[in-house]
Amino acid sequence: MKCKEKTQKVIVLGLDGMDPSLTKKFMDEGKLPNIKKYVERGAQREDLVMLAGLPTITPPMWTTLATGANPSTHGITCFWNQDHNDLSAIKYNLDSRMCKAEQLWNVSAEAGKKTLVWHWPGSAWPPSSANPNLHVVDGAQPAAVQMSAANVDTEKFLVASEKMEKVIYRPKFINKTGAGCVIDDIDEEKEDDNAKAILGRHKLSSIVNIQLDHTHGELSLEAPPYDVINSPIKPAEGWANAPEGAKEFTVITSNGVARRPALIFKNLQGVYDRVAIYYSKKDLKPFVELVEDQLAVNIIEQVNVNGELVECTRSFKVLEVSPDGSVVRMWLGTAYDIKNDDRWHPKQLYREVVDNVGYVPGFTQLGGKNYEFSARLLQPVWRNYAQWQADSLNYLIKNSGYEVVFSHLHMIDAQGHIFWSYAKEREGVDTNPQDYQKLIENCYVDADNYLGEFLYLLDEDWTVIITSDHGLVCREGLPPLLGDPGGVSVRVMEELGFTKLKRDGNGNELREIDWENTVAVNTRTSYIWLNVKGRDPHGIVDPADKYEVEEKIIDALYGYRDPQTGKGIVSLALRNKDAVILGLDGPETGDIVFFLKEGNNRTHGDCLPMAKCYFDTSISPIFIAAGKGLKEGFTTSRVIREVDLTPTMAVLLGLRMPAQCEGAPIYQILED
């Protein structure tokens, strides 16, 4: 199918995690003026809702948006896919080679349209076509451009004090309390088992993550690991160029290998207010000088990587310099290798952006129940990143002749996983929900400012589509230990008698499945696999009994009651063949597909897409479209589905439909 084109230029402004319910709430309160302009000039539902596909997880949904196909068709069924050789293992799948459906950008490039795919997670990298019209930037992980390849040194937080006696470096520290980063029991601390999976999942082809509690799963994103540095502060000694009264401390970088001397300076009034970091005390000048509460971005620093000095960019922010110079608290962002262009195609695209806009700024994962980190680090860092991305895209649009742009920004989702849950009062958590509700509002104001950078395109004959993969909810409470996307969720299946753990000689349970006594396991968000003879390496379920066992598990899921509330937790459970109605049948899902009830769910992913939770948050993705080829100031009552984006764009651009497209054009919003 191919139609006469209605527009020659289309840009998709994808904002991961953008929730139509919150968007409309803040827009109606007058806080999102740019989005209001898009809506007034555009065509969409009055509630701005798009019906999500399932599961509402980043890689499968962005792949659905790019192909018009359901997960059972395109093959990307969660953040990770199942390892069919080991039911306890899952495989990283933000890899276009795992996508079995044709992406629309291949079609537009084939039709002669210069097409840019910018950090679209799940099905963009490596480039899915050799056509010279297709240009691709990253997409091998969802967080930020360059994170998947150029990241060579983890972000860090430093606390220096005159009360400290020695320098301490603690890699991959998990701050579960949200309190300050002073390490008193360094010798007793152990690296959390889940730290590697959180920080380096984009570098792992597969993992085995047996989840016995919430620290092993998605909720650990609320307290991600980072490196911590403690250093004594002393009078400056042995410096080639230290001002009178300066004090010194030590900064550790390069994954613990390099020590950088630093000075604290007084101002003319005799108040300590600046920090400078050097490579050596012999240096006459620092490589960075910092003022309290000012974000310094893209500072060039030499980082020791496996014994070789590599030029990198890093961001810094000093949160505190006490007036008497007795305390310094400082954040050091992730370091990116400035020569790494591995995730840019063609490679000259990287140089073009760097030379005309600037180096890719880093991002941060610090925040959660530490309100100061969320407000003074997380939001300013993402605000800066969003501006860099807008500047980069606009430079390329104006100077490189792109006619079709697919773009993705992770700013909302990244913050949502870290602090959305604290917008509700939590037992045992000393935070102010109103503070976090304001941070959520700030996040949407930042998104509005980002989108405002592209409003001018409506006057230059572009069609602009604003969308997301899913929304994000402020969860009601702790979800059950079932349906976590990052591994095997044990506890509920164990209570029901279907999953067994191995034990050591003393009877202590191990994080290892006892396959000889395990009937089935829940892996990833929504899938249960039976341990079948002849199919699975340690199968115990006779294939002849598979139907009966599936029925038994489904009945048990519906009958399970939360120990705290006494209420059921599962809203829907069905066999693989029946999951065709959800687009979740086939070999990449599970023998059973299930979803949790509203109120029992995590931030997103494990429940049905209509779920709504505290503070007017919802799981639904957003859809707003404006510009050439579309009706102006129009609302439709039609249900708009994620599979409908691709065919709608194809009609607008006069392109053929991608081969596996299963959606339908949103005819109601098209200009007559």
N, C-alpha and C positions, 0 to 999 in steps of 0.2 A: 504494500500500500504506500502510495506517495501522493501528496497534495501540493497544490500551488503554494509557494511560500507566502507567509503573511508578514514576515520580518526577516531581515538578513543577519541580525545580531542579537544573541541571547546570552545573558550572564545568570548563572545560578549562584546566589549568595547563601551558602549553606552554613548554618550555625548549629553546631552539635548541641543537642539538649534543649533547644529553644522551645518553650512551652506556650501554646496559644492562650491558655487560661491566664497565666501571669502577664503575658504580653498585652492582652486586651484590658486586663485590670489596670496596669500601669499606664497604658495608652489613654484609657478613659479618664484617668486621674490627671492627664495633661503632662505626664512625665516622659513620654516617648514621641516628641513632635515629628521626627523624621519618619518613623513607622506610620504615624497617622497620615502623613502626606502620601506614602505609598498606597495605603488603604483607600484614601479618598480618590486617588488617580487610578486605582487598580480594580481587580476582579477576584473575589474569593468568597468564602462563606462568612456570614456575619460573625460567627464565633472564631474564625481564623483556623479552624481545626482541619487537619488531615488525618484520616483513619490510618493508623500505623499497621504495617505488617507485623509478623511475629517471627521470632521473639524481638522485643524492642531493645535490641543490642546494636551497637555502632556498626561493626563490619557488615552484617547481613542487611541492615536497613539502608546504608549508603550504597551497597551493591544493588539492592532492589531499586533505589532511586535512579541509578545509572543505567539499568538494564530493562526496567519494566517487568522483571521476572520475580517470582516468589523464591524464597530460600530453597525450597525443594528442587527448583529448576536451576538456579544459579549455583547451588552447592555450598554457599557460605552460610552456615546455620547457627553460629554463635561467635563469641570472640575467639574461641578456639574450636577446631573441629576434632572429631573423635579419631583416636589412633585405633584402627581396626585390628591391630596385632596385640593390643594391650588395653583392656577396658579401663584400667586405672590411669592411662596416659592420654593427654590431649595435645593436639598439634596447632602451632601458631598458624593463623590463616589469613593475615593481612597480606595477601600475595595474589596478584592478578592471575597467576597461573592456575590457581585453584578455582577460579570463576569459570563456570561452564556456559554462561550466557554472554551474548554479544553486548558490549557497552555502546551507548549512543555516541560517545566521542569517537569511536572507530568509524561509525557511519558518517559523522560530520566531516572527519578528516578525509575519508574516502570520496566524499562529495566535493572536495576542493576547498573546504572551509578551514582556515587556520584556527586550530583549537588548542586551548590551554586547559590542562587539568591540574589544579593547584591543591595539593595535600588532601586528596579525596581518599579516605581510609577504606581499605578492604578490597578494592578491585582495580586500582590504578597503577600500582607499582609492582613489578617492572612494567614499562609501557606495553600495552596490549596490542599495539600495531606498529609496524615499521614505517608507516606512511609519514613522510616528512612534514605533513601538516599537523601532526600530533605532537604537542610538547607537554611534558609531564614533570611536576615537581613533587617528589616524595609521595607519601601515602602509605608507607610501610609500617606506620604506627599512627595512632590518632592524635597524639598530644600536640606536637608542633613540628614545623619544618626543621630538618636537620637532626632531630632527636634520634632518629633511627641509625644514623651513620657517623655524624661528626662529634657526638658526645664523647669526650675523653676524660672528663673529671666531674664527679658528682657535686651537686650543690652542698654548701656547708653553712653552719652557723657557728660563730665564734663568740665566746664570752671571755673577756680578759679582766682581771681584777688584781689589785694590790694584795688582796687576801689570799690569793692562790700561790702555791709554792713551786709547782712544776707544770711543764707543758704536757697536756694530755690530748691525744687524738683518738677519737672513737668513730670508725667507719660504720655506715649504715645503721645509725642509731634509730630506734623506734621510740618516740616520745609519746607514750600512751596517756600521760597525765595532762598534757598541754601546758605544763609548767616550764620554768626556765631551763636552759641547757647547761647546767652545771653538773659535772659527773663526779660523784663522791665514791662510787663503788665500782670503778672501772674494771678491776680484776675479776669481779663477779659477773659482769655483764656478758651476755652471749648474743651473737647475731641471731635475729629472728629468722626462722625457717622460710618465711614468706618474703623476706626482703629482696632476694634475688629475682623472684617472679615479678615483684612490683616494679623494681628499677630497670630490670633488663629483659622484660618479656619479649621485646622486639628483637632481641639477639638470640632467643632460644627457639629451636625448631620444635621442641616438644618438652613437656614437663609432666611429672607425676606429683600432684598436690592433693594429698588425702586430708580433707578438711574435718577436723574434730571440733573446732569452735570458730567463732567469728574472726579471730585473729589470723586464721588461715585463709580467709576469703575476702570478698569485695569490701566489707566494712573496714578492712585494714587500710583502704585508701584514705580514710579520714585521718590516719596517722601514718603517712608514708615515711620510709627511712631516709635519713640524710646524715651527712658526716658532721660530727660535733668537735669543736676545738676549744679547749680551755688553756689559757696562758696567764702566767703572772705578769704584772706590770711593775717595772722597775725604772729607776733613773737611767737615762740614756748614757751608755758608755761605749767608747771605741768607735764612734761614728766619724766619718770624714766630714760630714756637714749636718750636724744636729744643732738646732737653735738652743739658746740657753733655756733651761727649765723643761726641755722636752723629756718625755717619758717613752719607754720602749716596751714592746710586747712581740710575740711571735705568731705568725700566721702559717698554717700548714696547708699545702696544696698538693696537686699531682698524686691524688689517691694516697696521701700519707708520706710520699717520698721526699718532697721539697719543703724546706723551712724558709719562710720569707720574714726578714726583720721589718718591724713597723714602728712608726713614731706617732706620738700624740703631741700636737702643737697647741700653744696658747695663742689667743688673739691679742690685739693691742690693749685690751682691758684686763689681760692676765687670766682670762677664762679659757680653759681647754675646750676646743670646739672642732678640731680637724684631726684626721687620721691620714697618714701617708704610708704606703707599702713599697718596699724596695726589694731588689734581688739580693743585695749585699750591703753591709754597712759601709763599704767603700764607695758605693754609688753616691754621686753628688745630687742626683734627682731621683724621685720615686717614679715607678711606672704608673701609679695612680694616687691621686690625692682626693680625699672624700670629706664632705661636709655632712653633718648629721641630718638625716631625713631627706636627703636628696638622692634619687636613683641615678647611678652612673651606669650607662649601658655601653656595650661593645668596647670595653677596655681591652687593648691588646696585651696579652700576657704570655710568657713562655712557660709551657707546662711540660713536665717530664713524663713522657709516655714510653714506657719500656726502655728507659735509658736514653731516649732521644728527646731533645728539646723541640717542641712543636709550638708554633705560634697559634694562639687561640684567642677568641673573644670571650669575655666574661662580664657579667653585670655585678655591681656591688651596691650595697646600701648599709649605711651605719644607722642603726636604730637608737643608739645612745652613746654619747660621750659625756660622762659626768663632769660638771664644771671644774672639779678639782683634779680631773684626770685619773681618778682611781678605778673607774669602770669603763669598759668599752664593750658594746654588743653590736655585732656586724654580720650581715648576710653576704655570702659569696655564691653567685649563681653557677649553674652548670657551664663548663668550658667547652666551646665548640672549636674544632680544628678548622681554621679559616681557609685551608687549601682543599678541604674535602668537598668535592662536588659529585659524590657518588649517587646522590638521589635527585639529580637534575638532568633532564633530557630535552634538548641537547645540552651538553655541558656548558656551552657558552652562555646559556640562560642564567646560570649562577653568577658569572662575572658581570653580566649586564645589570642584574639586580644590585649586586654589591657595589659596583662603580657608580650607579646612579641613584640608589636609595640608601644603601648601607648594609652592613653585615646582618645576618639573621640574629635577632636578640634571643637570649635564652628565656626560659620560663621557670616557674617554681611550683613545687607541690606542697610547700609549707602552709599550714593554716589549721583547719579543723577546730578543735576546742580551744586552741590558742588564738584568741580574738585579735591580739596585736599582730600576729603573723598574717592572719587573713586580711586585716584592714590595711596594714602598712607595707606588706610585701606582696601577697598574692594578687590583690586587685591592682595596685600600681604596675606591677610587672606585666600582667595580662593586658592592661590598658595600653602600655607601651608597645607590646607585641601586636595588638590589633591595629594600632596606628601604622606600624611598619608594614603589616600585611596589606592594609588599604593603600598605602603609598606605593607598594610594589605592584599590586594589581593595576592600579590606575596608571602607573608609569608604563607598564607593558601594554595596556589597552590603548594608550595614547600614542605609543611609539613603535609598536611591533605588529600592528595590523590584525590582531585577533578578532575573530567574528563570533566565536563560541567559547565561553569560559565556564568551567565547572570549578567552584571554589568551596573550601571548607575551613571553618574556624572553630577551634575546640574550647574557646574561652568560657562559655557557659557550662558545658559539661564538666570541664576540669574543676571549676569552682564548686559545682553542684555536688560532686562526689566528696569533696573535702569538707564543706561546711553546711550544706542545705539542711541536714538533719538537726542542726542546732537552732533552727528557727522555731523549734518546738521545745518546750521545757522537758528535760530528761532527768529522770531520777538518778541521783548520784553524780550529776554533771553540773558544775558550778559555772554556768554561762547565762547570759541574758538573752532570751529569745528575740527581743525587740532589736538588739544590736545586730543579730544575724539576719533578721527580716530586712533591715536597712541595707545590709551588704548584698542581699539578693536583689533589692531594688537598684542598688548601685551597678550591679552586674548588668542588669537590663538597660540602664541608662548608657553604660559603656557600649552595649550592643547596638543601641539606637544611634549613638555617635558614629560607630563603625559603618552602619548601613547608610547613614547620612552622607558619607564620603562618596557614595555612588548615585545619589539622587540626580546629579547632572546628566546621567546617561539617559534618563527618560526624555530629555530634550534633544538628544542626539540620535534618536531613532533606535535605541536599544530596547529590548524587552528584558525586564528584571524580574527574576523569580526568587523569593525568599522562602527558604524551607529548612527543615531539620529532620533528623532521623527518628527522634523521639523527644518527649519532654522529660522532666525530672521532678520527682515528688519529695516532699519532706515526709519521710517515713513516720508511721504512727508509733512504732516501737521496734524492738529487736525482731527481725524476721526469724522464722523457723530455720533450723539447719538443714535446709532442703532447697535446691534450685539455685545454688550459687554458681556464677558463670566460670569461676576459675579453677575447677577441679572436680573431685568426687566428694559430694556432700554426704557424710556418713550418718549422722545421729538419728534422724527420723527413720531412715531406711533400716538402721540398726534396731531401733525400738520396735519396728514392725516385723522384725525377724528375717529380713531379706538380705542384709549385709552383715558380715562378720569381720572382725579385726583379728589379726594375729596377736599373740601374747608371748612375752619372754618367759624364761624359766621361773621367774618369781610371780608370774601371773599378771604382770603389768602390760597394759595394752600398748601396741606398737602402731605407728602410722603406716600400716601395711595391710592390705586386704587379704583375708584368709579365703582364697578362692575355692578351696575344697569344700567350704561350708557356706559359700555365698551364692544366693539364687539370683540376685540382681543388684545393680548399683545405679545411683543417680549421678550422672556426669553432666557438667555444664548447667546451663540455665533451666532447661525444660525437658530433659531427656532421661529416660530410664532404659538401661540395657539389661536384658536377661543374660545370664551366663550359660550359653547354650552349647551342648555337646556338638562337636564337629565344626562349629563355627568359631568359637572362642577358645583360646589356648588351654584354659583350665575348666572347660564347660562341664556343668553337672546337670543342667536341665535338658531332659529328653526332648528333641524337636516335636515329638508327638504330643507332648504335654504343654507346649508353648502357649497355646490359646488359653488353656485353663489357668496357667500360672499368671498370664497377663490379666485375666479377669480377677484373680485373687488379689493381685497388686493394686489394680484400679479400685476395687472395693475397699481395700485397706486404706488407700489414700483418702478416699471420700469419708471414711469412718474415723480417721485420725483426728484427735482433738488437742489443741494447744494446751500444755499443762498449766499455763498461767490463766488463760481466759476460759478454757473449757469449750471453745468454739472450733469449728472446722477450719482448715487452712487451705484446702484445695478447691478451686472453683471449677476446674475442667480437667479431665483425664481421659485419654482415648488411645486406641491402638494406632500403630503407624499407618495402616491402610486407611483408617478413618480420618487421619490428620490431613488428608488431601484437601479437605474443606478449608483448612487453615494455610495451605501451601507449605506444609511441614511433613509430608510423607517422604518416603525414599530412604536411601542408604546412609545419608549423612545426619539423620536426626536421632531416633532411638526406637526401640520396640514399643515404648509408651511415650506419649507426649502429654505434658501436664502444665498447668499454670496455677499460681497461688491466688487466693482470694485478696481482693482489695483490702488494705489495712494490714495484711501480713507480708507485704512485698518490700523489696529493697528500693533503692532510688529509681531504678527502671530495670526492665528486662524479664522479670520472672512472673509478671501478671498480665492480664488481658489489657488491651490498649486503651480502654475507656476509663481506667482507674483514675480516681481523684483523691487527693489527700489533703493534709493540713496546709493552711496558708494559701488556699486556692491553687495549689500545685496539681499538675496532671501529667499523665504519661504521653498524651497525644503529641505528635509533631505539628508543626505550623505550616501553613501555605498562604502566601500572599503573592500576587502576580500583577505587574503593571507594565505599561508601555505599548509599543507598536504591536498590532495584531490582536490586542485584547480590549474588551469593553472597559469603559472608564466609569468609575464610581458604581460598580455593579456588585451585587451579592447574589449568590446562588444557594439553593437549599440542597443541591446535590451532595451526596457523600463522595468526597475526594479521597482517593486511596493513594498510597505511596507508589503502587505500580502504575499510576496514571501520569506521573511526572514525565517519564521518558516519551510515551506516545504523544503527549501534549506538546512537548518540545519538538518532536519530529514533525508534527503538523505545522507548527509555527514556522519552522525552518524549511519546510518543503522537502524533508528527507524521507527515505524509506524507513519502515519500522525495523528495529533490531530483530534478529532472527528469532529469539526466544521471548520476545515481549508478550506479556500476558495482560497488560492493562489496557485502558481505553482513553482516548483523548477527552479532556474536559471540555466538550463541545459548548457547554452553556456559557463559558466565559470568553469564548473566541469572538472576535469582531466579525460581524456579518459581512 
